[in-house]
């Protein structure tokens, strides 16, 4: 079953074409990473899937519905690079916010928050404020909040991009555990080739602007993935494959004839 179906999606910002002719299907419980050079439209595509912006043309279907209806039905959660937590609310109350807005009962809300904090291994921090937590812990709170209402789809826009490498690698492993336990489908934007390969069941390589899909690369590394996964020859082979696909897409873009639109 396809959780996301993208058909011929393009996006214009004034005279600039950010995305052009995107076709992509994402299946249930997949972990799909979008990777490409800066400005290629990765985050724009993620926001179109999440109905934060509208495509200029084409269609997006989420869980068999329009992206707008899926958002209204709370079919997905979103995690950005900045955790966007409220300093005046405790960790527990930050996680509970979407449930309060959905008018869950206090008892049901408290039980769900407890389960989410267990999922992200933050038991004991319920009454802390965000400013009392490390950057990695804040991001785990953000993930718990996004998963609190059990969305079918989790959209993540470079959630670990501001973290140091050691924290990022540790959170990669924790995210895979959360993904396995939650049963959600994840669409993940990153600039890191190694992160994309380590996390994903499939990597979507995008070309320079106007963003198009250059290649879809299956990642058949065994689960569960651990620190040892990053040392396996098959991991390095896939990293090389993604890197070459990125370079090829860039070289093809440079070799393409200049159109009147590009001149403008």
PyMOL commands that set and color helices and strands:
alter all, ss='L'
color gray80, all
select helices_A, chain A and resi 42-49+67-72+91-101+106-119+130-132+135-147+165-182+193-199+227-231+233-255+260-263
alter helices_A, ss='H'
color red, helices_A
select strands_A, chain A and resi 2-13+16-27+31-35+57-62+65-66+76-79+153-157+185-189+202-206+213-218
alter strands_A, ss='S'
color yellow, strands_A
deselect
rebuild
show_as cartoon
